[in-house]
Amino acid sequence: MAGLGAQMKDTAWVNILIFGLFVAITLVVVFRASRNNKTAADYYAAGRSFTGPQNGTAIAGDYLSAASFLGICGAIAINGYDGFLYSVGFLVAWLVALLLVAELLRNTGKFTMADVLSFRLKQRPVRIAAATTTLMVCFFYLLAQMAGAGGLVSLLLGLDSKDKLGQAVVIAVVGALMIVYVLIGGMKGTTWVQIIKAMLLIAGAAVMTFIVLAMHGFNLSTLLDAAVTKAGDGGAALLSPGKAYGATGTSKLDFISLALALVLGTAALPHVLMRFYTVPTAKEARRSVVWAIWLIGIFYLFTLVLGYGAGALIGSKEILAAPGGVNAAAPLLAFVIGGPVLLGFISAVAFATILAVVAGLTITAAASFAHDIYTNVIAKGEVNPKAEVKVARRTVVVIGIVAIGGGILANGQNVAFLVALAFAVAASANLPTILYSLFWKRFTTQGALWSMYGGLALAIILIAFSPVVSGNAKAMIPGADFAWFPLANPGLVSIPAAFVLGWLGTVLDKTKESRTLQAEMEVRSLTGVGAEKATPH
């Protein structure tokens, strides 16, 4: 396997050809979809024109990010059982979204999460807080996608894993391409790219899974034995809990923290919540989630085979030495079992995965700033839709530039792990306020602000002073050491704290919120009556 890198360099032109073809096709799709972008509803919510199955497929395309394909396959190849826990957490999270959030949000809001949170609370402060948390969650999620893009395209081009400048240039090009997609296509173009990408990703993973199982006699036990044998001494740890999260008491707490973030984070991710507004009714929103759960569940079963397949056929040392490190497991496996053509196809699909998710994140962040901050706070609602969309497009460019810088800084980190941080921030900053707004009649503006700002600040502070950023060789700043928080994921502390802050802020608040608006929100969220009206104040 020592010559694997050299073999891939020799066939890099095949990868680039397939990759370029895919980009060209999706750009045509985006251009065609963009012709109907006439209003703000068209740009942000695709004119609410997608069916439940279409939107469910797009949600799967949005959710099955670089973390799901590149990060989880790598995590399973390196850590075995503990790596597969990412798949379990990401999937179980959809039950929370289905049962507590999807239908109610679709009934209550228009375009963004802030529409829901500010419905019965004070508009200005709540919209600013919601837009702030949305932008921060999108930023953390973008870090993961851009880091995955850098490693993936570097692998395609045959760049050396130590060529940081080359990978930085790659990330910049990916960011520029992402900006073009979103500027032109809006939500409709982005949705179609996500649908195409979801179908190709699941089909590509199915083909790879079939080949890997065929190479091992369609016997999962044989495959697991091969992975253990390839790992050498200590390989048996791949089949047992604890390789990544069982060595110490701190690592066990880290796993609980990770699980909390994964299970509760999905229902609070702004770019996932925004997808519920692209369907015409709450019933279609519910159907969307059911479709998404089936597609995502099937895909995560494939990751189990692909992760152990990479461990069995390539080995952890070869994976970790490749550009992108642990994120290279799936592309390397494609090359080993199918040569340059399969690698080119899988890499193009993986890149489409990144592009579609990044586009969804970017349009969500842009909508949040343009719709919530500019239109409803700065201009106080006196903005025509064309001006609002123009502001959104300018915001896209700024977000793209920031994402490029962050992606260069985060390059080399496991993308599944980086996404888990975004989930922790979302669950801390957004979920308590969403649930309190929907289900607690007494909830007040002060409670919302304490919960959102407190949860967001606590999550970010704990991440900044955790082993993720400094204190070890794998940290984002390897030469520094200012870590005092022992856990790599802040969810165990920041999520319960945000719920407590929301409760405390409410019970200490002397002001009374509008009972009329609260009652209207309850009726609307449960029945959908009046869901197409503008926010009332």
C-alpha positions in Angstrom: 0.0 0.0 0.0 3.1 2.3 0.2 2.7 3.3 -3.5 -1.0 4.3 -3.1 -0.2 8.0 -3.0 2.0 7.8 -6.1 -0.7 5.8 -8.0 -3.3 8.4 -7.3 -1.1 11.2 -8.5 -0.6 9.4 -11.8 -4.4 9.3 -12.4 -5.3 12.7 -10.9 -6.4 13.9 -14.4 -9.3 11.3 -14.4 -10.5 12.6 -11.0 -10.3 16.2 -12.2 -12.2 15.4 -15.4 -15.1 13.7 -13.6 -15.0 16.4 -11.0 -15.2 19.2 -13.6 -18.0 17.5 -15.4 -20.1 17.3 -12.2 -19.5 21.0 -11.4 -20.5 21.9 -15.0 -23.8 19.9 -14.8 -24.8 21.3 -11.4 -24.0 24.8 -12.5 -26.5 24.3 -15.5 -29.1 23.1 -13.0 -28.5 26.2 -10.8 -28.8 28.6 -13.7 -32.1 27.0 -14.9 -33.5 27.1 -11.3 -32.5 30.7 -10.8 -34.7 32.0 -13.7 -37.8 31.8 -11.4 -36.2 33.8 -8.5 -38.4 36.8 -8.6 -39.4 37.3 -4.9 -37.9 36.9 -1.4 -40.0 33.8 -1.0 -38.4 32.4 -4.2 -34.9 33.2 -3.1 -35.2 32.0 0.6 -37.8 29.3 0.4 -37.9 28.2 -3.2 -41.4 29.6 -3.5 -42.6 26.8 -1.1 -42.9 24.6 -4.3 -41.3 21.3 -3.2 -43.2 18.2 -2.2 -42.5 16.2 1.0 -40.4 13.5 -0.8 -38.5 16.1 -2.8 -37.8 18.2 0.4 -36.9 15.0 2.4 -34.4 14.0 -0.3 -33.0 17.6 -0.2 -32.8 17.4 3.7 -30.9 14.2 3.4 -28.6 15.9 0.9 -28.2 18.8 3.3 -27.6 16.6 6.3 -25.4 14.0 4.8 -22.5 16.4 4.8 -18.7 15.9 4.6 -19.0 14.8 8.3 -21.3 12.0 7.4 -19.4 10.7 4.4 -15.7 11.6 5.0 -15.6 12.1 8.7 -17.6 9.1 9.9 -16.0 6.6 7.5 -12.6 7.8 8.8 -13.7 7.7 12.4 -14.9 4.1 12.0 -11.7 3.1 10.1 -9.6 4.5 12.9 -11.7 4.0 16.1 -14.1 1.2 15.0 -17.2 0.9 17.3 -16.7 4.4 18.8 -16.6 5.9 15.3 -20.0 4.4 14.5 -21.5 6.2 17.5 -21.4 9.3 15.3 -23.8 7.6 12.9 -26.1 6.5 15.7 -26.2 10.0 17.2 -26.8 11.8 13.9 -29.7 9.5 13.0 -31.5 9.4 16.4 -31.4 13.2 16.4 -34.1 13.2 13.7 -36.7 11.8 16.1 -36.4 14.9 18.2 -36.8 17.0 15.0 -39.8 15.0 13.8 -41.7 14.9 17.1 -41.0 18.3 18.6 -40.0 20.8 15.9 -40.7 20.2 12.2 -44.4 20.6 11.8 -44.8 23.3 14.5 -42.0 25.4 13.0 -43.5 25.2 9.5 -46.9 26.3 10.8 -45.5 29.3 12.8 -42.8 30.9 10.7 -42.1 32.4 7.3 -38.4 32.1 6.3 -36.1 31.9 9.4 -35.9 30.5 12.9 -36.2 34.1 14.2 -39.7 34.4 12.7 -40.8 31.7 15.1 -38.8 32.9 18.2 -40.0 36.6 17.8 -43.6 35.7 17.0 -44.9 36.3 20.6 -41.8 38.0 22.0 -40.3 41.4 21.4 -39.2 41.6 17.8 -36.0 43.6 17.8 -33.9 42.0 20.6 -35.0 38.5 19.8 -34.4 38.8 16.1 -30.9 40.2 16.7 -30.2 37.3 19.2 -31.5 34.7 16.8 -29.6 36.1 13.8 -26.4 36.1 16.0 -26.8 32.5 17.0 -27.7 31.5 13.4 -24.5 33.1 12.0 -22.3 31.5 14.7 -23.7 28.0 14.1 -23.4 28.4 10.4 -19.8 29.5 10.8 -18.8 26.4 12.9 -20.6 24.1 10.4 -18.8 25.9 7.5 -15.5 25.2 9.2 -16.1 21.5 8.9 -17.2 21.6 5.3 -14.3 23.8 4.1 -11.8 21.6 6.0 -13.3 18.5 4.3 -13.1 20.2 0.9 -9.4 21.1 1.4 -8.5 17.5 2.2 -10.6 16.0 -0.5 -9.5 18.1 -3.5 -5.9 18.0 -2.3 -6.2 14.2 -2.5 -7.7 14.5 -6.0 -4.8 16.7 -7.1 -2.2 14.5 -5.4 -1.0 17.3 -3.1 1.4 16.4 -0.3 -0.3 16.2 3.1 2.2 18.8 4.3 1.6 21.3 1.5 -0.5 23.7 3.6 -0.3 26.5 1.0 -1.6 24.3 -1.8 -4.5 23.1 0.4 -5.2 26.7 1.3 -5.5 27.6 -2.3 -7.9 24.7 -2.9 -10.1 25.8 0.0 -10.2 29.3 -1.5 -11.3 28.0 -4.9 -14.0 25.8 -3.3 -15.2 28.9 -1.3 -15.4 31.0 -4.5 -17.4 28.3 -6.3 -19.8 28.0 -3.4 -20.4 31.8 -3.5 -21.2 31.5 -7.2 -23.8 28.7 -6.6 -25.7 30.6 -3.9 -25.6 34.0 -5.6 -27.1 32.6 -8.7 -29.4 29.8 -7.6 -30.9 30.9 -4.3 -32.8 28.2 -2.3 -34.3 26.6 -5.4 -31.0 26.0 -7.1 -29.4 24.9 -3.9 -32.3 22.4 -3.3 -32.0 20.8 -6.7 -28.2 20.4 -6.2 -28.9 18.8 -2.8 -31.5 16.4 -4.3 -29.1 15.4 -7.1 -26.2 15.0 -4.6 -28.3 12.9 -2.2 -29.2 10.5 -4.9 -25.7 10.2 -6.2 -24.2 9.9 -2.7 -26.5 7.1 -1.6 -26.0 5.3 -4.9 -22.2 5.7 -4.8 -22.1 4.5 -1.2 -24.3 1.5 -2.1 -22.0 0.5 -4.9 -18.9 0.8 -2.7 -20.7 -1.2 0.1 -21.6 -3.9 -2.4 -18.1 -4.2 -3.7 -16.5 -4.3 -0.2 -19.0 -7.0 1.0 -18.4 -9.0 -2.2 -14.6 -8.9 -1.5 -15.3 -10.5 1.9 -17.9 -13.1 0.8 -20.8 -10.9 1.8 -20.0 -11.8 5.4 -19.8 -8.9 7.8 -17.8 -11.0 10.3 -15.1 -11.7 7.7 -14.8 -8.0 7.0 -14.5 -7.1 10.7 -11.9 -9.8 11.2 -9.9 -8.4 8.2 -10.0 -4.9 9.8 -8.8 -6.3 13.1 -6.0 -8.2 11.4 -4.9 -5.1 9.3 -4.8 -3.0 12.5 -2.2 -5.4 14.1 -1.6 -5.2 17.8 -4.6 -3.7 19.6 -6.8 -4.3 16.5 -9.5 -6.1 18.6 -10.3 -2.7 20.2 -12.0 -1.7 16.9 -14.8 -4.1 17.8 -15.4 -2.9 21.4 -16.6 0.3 23.0 -13.9 2.5 24.4 -11.1 2.9 21.8 -11.8 6.7 21.5 -14.0 7.4 24.5 -13.3 4.8 27.2 -9.7 5.2 28.3 -10.4 7.7 31.1 -13.2 9.2 33.1 -12.8 12.4 31.1 -13.1 10.7 27.8 -16.3 8.9 29.0 -17.8 12.3 30.0 -16.7 13.5 26.5 -18.7 10.8 24.9 -21.8 11.8 26.9 -21.2 15.4 25.9 -20.9 14.4 22.2 -24.1 12.3 22.4 -26.1 15.2 23.9 -24.8 17.5 21.2 -25.6 15.1 18.3 -29.1 14.1 19.5 -30.3 17.6 20.4 -28.4 19.6 17.9 -30.2 18.6 14.7 -33.5 20.1 15.9 -31.7 23.5 16.3 -29.6 23.7 13.2 -30.8 26.8 11.3 -30.0 25.4 7.8 -32.1 22.3 8.5 -34.9 24.3 10.1 -35.0 26.6 7.1 -35.8 23.6 4.8 -39.2 23.2 6.5 -40.3 26.5 4.9 -39.7 25.2 1.3 -42.9 23.0 1.4 -46.5 24.3 1.1 -48.0 22.7 4.3 -47.1 21.3 7.7 -48.1 17.9 6.5 -45.5 18.0 3.8 -42.9 19.2 6.4 -43.7 16.1 8.4 -43.5 13.9 5.3 -40.1 15.5 4.6 -38.7 14.4 7.9 -40.0 10.8 7.5 -38.3 10.6 4.0 -35.1 12.1 5.4 -35.0 9.6 8.2 -35.3 6.6 5.8 -32.6 7.9 3.4 -30.2 9.0 6.2 -30.7 5.7 8.1 -29.9 3.6 5.0 -26.8 5.7 4.3 -25.5 5.3 7.9 -25.7 1.6 7.6 -23.4 1.9 4.5 -20.9 3.9 6.5 -20.4 0.9 8.9 -19.3 -1.3 6.0 -17.2 1.5 4.3 -15.4 2.5 7.5 -14.4 -1.1 8.4 -13.7 -1.7 4.7 -11.2 1.2 4.7 -9.6 -0.2 7.9 -9.3 -3.7 6.3 -8.1 -2.7 2.9 -6.0 0.4 3.6 -5.1 0.6 7.3 -5.0 3.5 9.7 -1.4 4.5 9.0 -2.0 5.0 5.3 -5.2 6.9 5.9 -3.7 9.2 8.5 -0.7 9.9 6.2 -2.9 11.0 3.2 -3.9 14.7 2.5 -6.9 15.3 4.7 -5.8 12.7 7.2 -8.7 10.7 8.7 -11.2 12.3 6.2 -9.4 10.5 3.3 -10.6 7.1 4.3 -13.6 6.9 1.9 -11.8 8.3 -1.2 -8.8 6.0 -0.6 -11.2 3.1 -0.3 -12.9 4.0 -3.6 -9.4 4.1 -5.3 -8.4 0.7 -3.9 -11.7 -1.1 -4.9 -12.5 0.7 -8.1 -9.5 2.5 -9.4 -9.4 6.1 -10.7 -12.9 6.1 -12.2 -14.6 5.1 -9.0 -12.4 7.5 -7.0 -13.3 10.3 -9.5 -17.0 9.6 -9.1 -16.9 9.3 -5.3 -14.8 12.4 -5.0 -17.1 14.3 -7.2 -20.0 13.2 -5.1 -18.2 14.0 -1.9 -17.3 17.4 -3.3 -21.0 17.9 -4.3 -21.8 16.9 -0.7 -19.7 19.7 0.6 -20.9 22.2 -2.0 -24.5 21.5 -1.4 -24.2 21.7 2.4 -22.1 24.8 2.2 -24.6 26.4 -0.1 -27.4 25.6 2.3 -25.5 27.0 5.2 -24.6 30.2 3.3 -28.1 31.0 2.1 -29.4 30.4 5.7 -26.9 32.8 7.2 -27.5 35.3 4.4 -31.3 35.1 4.9 -30.9 35.5 8.6 -28.9 38.7 8.3 -30.9 40.2 5.4 -34.4 39.2 6.6 -33.9 39.4 10.4 -31.3 42.1 10.9 -31.6 44.4 7.9 -35.3 44.2 7.0 -36.9 43.8 10.4 -34.4 45.6 12.7 -32.5 48.2 10.7 -35.2 49.1 8.1 -38.1 48.2 10.5 -39.9 46.2 7.8 -40.0 49.0 5.3 -37.9 47.2 2.6 -39.1 45.8 -0.7 -38.2 42.1 -1.5 -35.8 43.0 -4.2 -33.7 45.2 -1.9 -33.8 42.5 0.8 -32.5 39.8 -1.7 -29.8 42.2 -2.8 -28.6 42.5 0.8 -28.7 38.7 1.1 -26.5 38.3 -1.9 -23.9 40.8 -0.6 -24.0 38.9 2.7 -23.2 35.7 0.8 -19.9 37.1 -0.4 -18.9 38.2 3.1 -19.8 34.8 4.6 -17.9 33.0 1.8 -14.7 35.0 2.6 -15.0 34.3 6.3 -15.6 30.6 5.6 -12.5 30.4 3.5 -10.4 31.9 6.3 -11.9 29.6 8.9 -11.5 26.5 6.6 -7.8 27.2 6.2 -7.4 27.4 9.9 -9.4 24.2 10.6 -7.8 22.2 7.8 -6.7 18.7 8.9 -9.3 18.3 11.7 -11.8 15.4 11.6 -14.8 17.0 9.9 -17.3 14.8 11.9 -15.8 16.1 15.1 -16.0 19.8 13.8 -19.6 19.3 12.9 -20.3 17.9 16.4 -19.0 21.3 17.8 -21.5 23.1 15.5 -24.3 20.8 16.9 -23.3 21.6 20.5 -23.4 25.4 19.7 -26.8 25.0 18.0 -28.3 22.9 20.9 -27.0 25.4 23.4 -27.9 28.6 21.7 -31.2 27.7 19.9 -32.9 24.6 21.1 -34.0 25.8 24.6 -35.6 29.0 23.2 -37.3 27.0 20.4 -38.9 24.5 22.8 -39.8 27.1 25.4 -41.3 29.4 22.7 -43.5 26.5 21.4 -44.5 24.8 24.7 -44.1 27.2 27.7 -46.9 29.9 27.9 -45.1 32.0 30.5 -41.8 32.2 28.5 -40.6 35.8 28.1 -38.2 37.9 26.0 -35.7 38.1 28.8 -35.7 34.3 29.1 -35.1 34.0 25.4 -32.2 36.4 25.5 -30.5 34.8 28.5 -30.9 31.4 27.0 -29.6 32.3 23.5 -26.7 34.6 24.4 -25.8 32.6 27.5 -25.8 29.2 25.7 -23.9 30.7 22.8 -21.3 32.4 24.9 -20.8 29.4 27.2 -20.4 27.0 24.3 -17.9 29.2 22.4 -15.9 30.0 25.5 -15.6 26.3 26.5 -14.6 25.3 22.9 -12.0 28.1 22.9 -10.4 26.8 26.1 -10.8 23.1 25.2 -8.2 20.6 23.9 -9.7 21.2 20.4 -8.1 24.6 20.1 -4.8 24.2 22.0 -2.8 22.0 24.3 -1.9 19.1 22.1 -0.4 18.2 18.7 -3.8 17.7 17.0 -5.3 21.0 18.2 -6.1 23.9 15.8 -3.2 25.9 17.3 -0.7 23.1 18.1 2.0 25.3 19.5 -0.2 27.0 22.1 -1.6 25.7 25.4 -4.3 27.7 27.1 -6.8 24.8 27.5 -8.4 24.6 31.0 -11.8 22.9 30.0 -11.1 19.2 29.8 -13.8 18.1 27.4 -13.5 18.3 23.7 -17.3 18.9 23.3 -19.0 21.5 25.5 -22.6 20.1 25.2 -22.6 18.4 28.6 -22.2 21.8 30.3 -23.6 24.3 27.9 -26.9 22.7 26.9 -28.3 22.2 30.4 -27.0 25.6 31.4 -28.9 27.2 28.4 -32.1 25.6 29.5 -31.6 26.8 33.1 -30.8 30.3 31.9 -34.0 30.4 29.8 -36.0 29.3 32.9 -34.2 31.7 35.2 -34.5 34.7 32.9 -38.3 34.1 32.7 -39.1 33.5 36.4 -37.1 36.7 37.3 -38.8 38.8 34.6 -41.4 41.2 35.9 -42.8 42.0 32.5 -45.8 40.2 31.0 -45.8 39.0 27.3 -48.9 39.3 25.1 -51.3 36.5 26.0 -53.2 37.1 22.7 -50.0 36.5 20.6 -49.1 33.5 22.7 -52.6 32.0 22.1 -52.4 32.8 18.4 -49.0 31.1 18.2 -50.3 28.0 20.0 -53.2 27.7 17.6 -51.1 28.4 14.5 -48.3 25.9 15.5 -50.8 23.1 16.1 -53.3 23.7 13.2 -51.4 25.8 10.6 -54.2 28.4 10.5 -52.8 31.7 9.4 -49.4 30.3 8.6 -49.0 32.3 5.4 -49.6 35.7 7.2 -46.8 38.0 8.0 -45.5 38.1 11.5 -48.0 40.3 13.4 -45.8 42.9 15.1 
